[in-house]
Every structure is written in C-alpha cells, then in structure tokens.
C-alpha cells in the first residue's frame, strides 16, 4: 500500500512537470520560431526500504521538437526564416555574437546598424563574414545567405550552422540556444528572405493536452487520497 502511495506521488510530480511544459508551449505559441518542448515519460527502478519492494517510477525526459514551423511572408527583406532540408534529419540556426559568446536562434527579425551589422531585437549581432558595404542601398539575400546590393554580389554571407546532436543544444528562454561552438557544422538548410517562421506549438493541440493532463492529475490525486485513507484505517486497527 505504501508502494502505491510512492507511485501515486511520483505520478503527480511527473504530471505537474508535463503540465508546466504544456503551459509554456501554449504561452509561446505566437513567438516567432519557437520550438515546442515535449516530455516523454521514461522510468527508473528504485529500491525502497520496504520489504525489498521494487517500484518503477515515471521520469519525465524533455525533448525539443525541431520540426519546421510554417513560414509566414512579411515583405521585409531583413525578416529571415530557415527552411529545413527535406531529409528531416538536419536543421539550421542563425549564429549570434553576444557578450556571453556564441548563441544560436531560429528567430530571424533583424535590422541594419550604422556599422553595417545585422542585429536582432536584443542587439545581438548576426554572424557574417563582414559588414554590409552600403547601409543605405537596398539589399537582397539569397537562399544561401549571400547578400547583394544594386544587383551585385557583395561577398558578404550570413552564417548558418547546424549540430550533429540537437539534444545537446540547450535552450535559453523561448528562442535562443547555447551549444558547444566546436561541434558546429555547415547547415544544409536554406534562408528565406521576407519570411518569418511561426512557432511549431499548435495552441489548440497544447490546450487539449493540458485538459487531458489535468484529468489525469485529478485521477492520480483521488487514487492517492483513497490509498492514504485505507492506510490510515489499517494503522488505526493495528
């Protein structure tokens, strides 16, 4: 009976984590290029000091779903989206130069500074192999990240990187990531100028999952209460 209480308590803890993750996804469903978090329920065997009983308790494992979000046209040449390769096995990130070192993002809202850099809303500089020559001349950006002005190539290119193991890419907030720069590799993804990538967290789907988890939470709570009452009756009779 005590084993059942431990299992129910562990289930409640796991369900609470899942609920928090779904709520975060729902809150970020309108954030540009947000990648939804998903919790899978693994297990680990834990020996309890109760007559040698062994129970398997749920252990949530968080994964990030890097699947492509819908590309939304904006008409602004400095709005950039990343189109994942069709193989589905690779992704891509814009590389940012920040005061804390390299960071990575899928969010592509940029503007030109007076020194010819492209920066995001936080002032982080987009990694390129040089500044834009003429900040007053119109620019175009092709799918490989090459920047042209007045119909001529400038030789300036936007850096787009990928990582062999995306699970080692660590989220910092909703749309920025950190990773070991030594593991960078060239991305096979394409850049789409004049587009932004939508979040891949569908708000309706996340809400439905929240309702389902809430019901499971209530069921586990009732089960735990029943076990607790039965244990109290047993203890009282003893």
JOSULNOR-V418413 format. One record per residue. N is the residue number from 1. PHI is phi as a letter, one per 30 degrees, with the letter a starting at -180 (none if undefined). NEAR is the number of other C-alpha atoms within 12 Angstrom. Layout:
# JOSULNOR-V418413
n=N phi=PHI near=NEAR
n=N phi=PHI near=NEAR
This chain:
# JOSULNOR-V418413
n=1 phi=none near=24
n=2 phi=d near=25
n=3 phi=d near=25
n=4 phi=d near=26
n=5 phi=d near=25
n=6 phi=d near=28
n=7 phi=d near=30
n=8 phi=d near=31
n=9 phi=d near=26
n=10 phi=d near=28
n=11 phi=d near=31
n=12 phi=d near=30
n=13 phi=d near=24
n=14 phi=d near=29
n=15 phi=d near=34
n=16 phi=d near=27
n=17 phi=d near=28
n=18 phi=d near=34
n=19 phi=d near=30
n=20 phi=d near=25
n=21 phi=d near=32
n=22 phi=d near=33
n=23 phi=d near=29
n=24 phi=d near=26
n=25 phi=e near=35
n=26 phi=d near=30
n=27 phi=d near=22
n=28 phi=c near=26
n=29 phi=d near=29
n=30 phi=c near=24
n=31 phi=d near=29
n=32 phi=e near=32
n=33 phi=i near=40
n=34 phi=d near=39
n=35 phi=c near=40
n=36 phi=d near=38
n=37 phi=c near=38
n=38 phi=b near=27
n=39 phi=c near=25
n=40 phi=c near=19
n=41 phi=c near=21
n=42 phi=d near=16
n=43 phi=b near=17
n=44 phi=b near=16
n=45 phi=d near=14
n=46 phi=b near=19
n=47 phi=d near=15
n=48 phi=c near=17
n=49 phi=d near=12
n=50 phi=b near=14
n=51 phi=h near=11
n=52 phi=i near=10
n=53 phi=d near=17
n=54 phi=c near=18
n=55 phi=b near=24
n=56 phi=c near=21
n=57 phi=c near=26
n=58 phi=d near=27
n=59 phi=b near=24
n=60 phi=d near=26
n=61 phi=b near=20
n=62 phi=d near=23
n=63 phi=b near=23
n=64 phi=c near=27
n=65 phi=d near=25
n=66 phi=c near=35
n=67 phi=d near=30
n=68 phi=d near=32
n=69 phi=d near=30
n=70 phi=d near=24
n=71 phi=d near=27
n=72 phi=c near=24
n=73 phi=d near=18
n=74 phi=b near=19
n=75 phi=i near=14
n=76 phi=c near=22
n=77 phi=d near=28
n=78 phi=c near=33
n=79 phi=d near=33
n=80 phi=b near=44
n=81 phi=c near=45
n=82 phi=c near=46
n=83 phi=c near=38
n=84 phi=d near=30
n=85 phi=d near=20
n=86 phi=d near=13
n=87 phi=d near=12
n=88 phi=i near=15
n=89 phi=c near=19
n=90 phi=b near=26
n=91 phi=b near=38
n=92 phi=a near=40
n=93 phi=b near=43
n=94 phi=d near=46
n=95 phi=c near=38
n=96 phi=c near=37
n=97 phi=c near=26
n=98 phi=b near=21
n=99 phi=e near=11
n=100 phi=c near=13
n=101 phi=j near=17
n=102 phi=d near=26
n=103 phi=b near=33
n=104 phi=b near=42
n=105 phi=a near=45
n=106 phi=c near=49
n=107 phi=d near=42
n=108 phi=b near=47
n=109 phi=c near=35
n=110 phi=b near=33
n=111 phi=b near=26
n=112 phi=c near=28
n=113 phi=c near=21
n=114 phi=d near=14
n=115 phi=c near=16
n=116 phi=i near=25
n=117 phi=d near=29
n=118 phi=c near=39
n=119 phi=b near=31
n=120 phi=c near=30
n=121 phi=d near=17
n=122 phi=d near=19
n=123 phi=i near=18
n=124 phi=d near=30
n=125 phi=d near=35
n=126 phi=d near=42
n=127 phi=d near=32
n=128 phi=b near=26
n=129 phi=c near=22
n=130 phi=l near=21
n=131 phi=d near=24
n=132 phi=d near=33
n=133 phi=e near=25
n=134 phi=b near=21
n=135 phi=d near=19
n=136 phi=c near=14
n=137 phi=c near=17
n=138 phi=e near=20
n=139 phi=b near=30
n=140 phi=b near=31
n=141 phi=b near=33
n=142 phi=d near=25
n=143 phi=d near=27
n=144 phi=c near=28
n=145 phi=i near=35
n=146 phi=d near=28
n=147 phi=c near=35
n=148 phi=b near=26
n=149 phi=b near=21
n=150 phi=h near=16
n=151 phi=i near=14
n=152 phi=c near=16
n=153 phi=d near=18
n=154 phi=c near=25
n=155 phi=i near=19
n=156 phi=c near=28
n=157 phi=b near=27
n=158 phi=d near=42
n=159 phi=d near=36
n=160 phi=b near=38
n=161 phi=b near=39
n=162 phi=b near=37
n=163 phi=b near=31
n=164 phi=d near=21
n=165 phi=b near=19
n=166 phi=d near=28
n=167 phi=d near=20
n=168 phi=c near=19
n=169 phi=d near=29
n=170 phi=c near=24
n=171 phi=d near=26
n=172 phi=b near=16
n=173 phi=i near=19
n=174 phi=d near=29
n=175 phi=b near=37
n=176 phi=b near=31
n=177 phi=b near=34
n=178 phi=c near=30
n=179 phi=a near=30
n=180 phi=d near=22
n=181 phi=e near=22
n=182 phi=d near=13
n=183 phi=c near=16
n=184 phi=d near=27
n=185 phi=b near=23
n=186 phi=d near=23
n=187 phi=d near=28
n=188 phi=c near=26
n=189 phi=d near=31
n=190 phi=c near=32
n=191 phi=c near=40
n=192 phi=c near=35
n=193 phi=d near=33
n=194 phi=i near=26
n=195 phi=b near=32
n=196 phi=b near=34
n=197 phi=d near=38
n=198 phi=d near=33
n=199 phi=d near=33
n=200 phi=c near=32
n=201 phi=c near=37
n=202 phi=d near=26
n=203 phi=d near=23
n=204 phi=d near=17
n=205 phi=d near=18
n=206 phi=d near=28
n=207 phi=d near=23
n=208 phi=d near=17
n=209 phi=d near=26
n=210 phi=d near=26
n=211 phi=d near=19
n=212 phi=d near=18
n=213 phi=d near=27
n=214 phi=d near=23
n=215 phi=d near=18
n=216 phi=d near=23
n=217 phi=d near=26
n=218 phi=d near=19
n=219 phi=d near=19
n=220 phi=d near=27
n=221 phi=d near=24
n=222 phi=d near=18
n=223 phi=d near=23
n=224 phi=d near=26
n=225 phi=d near=19
n=226 phi=d near=19
n=227 phi=d near=23
n=228 phi=d near=22
n=229 phi=d near=17
n=230 phi=d near=18
n=231 phi=d near=19
n=232 phi=d near=15
n=233 phi=d near=13
n=234 phi=d near=13
n=235 phi=d near=12
n=236 phi=d near=9
n=237 phi=d near=8
n=238 phi=d near=7
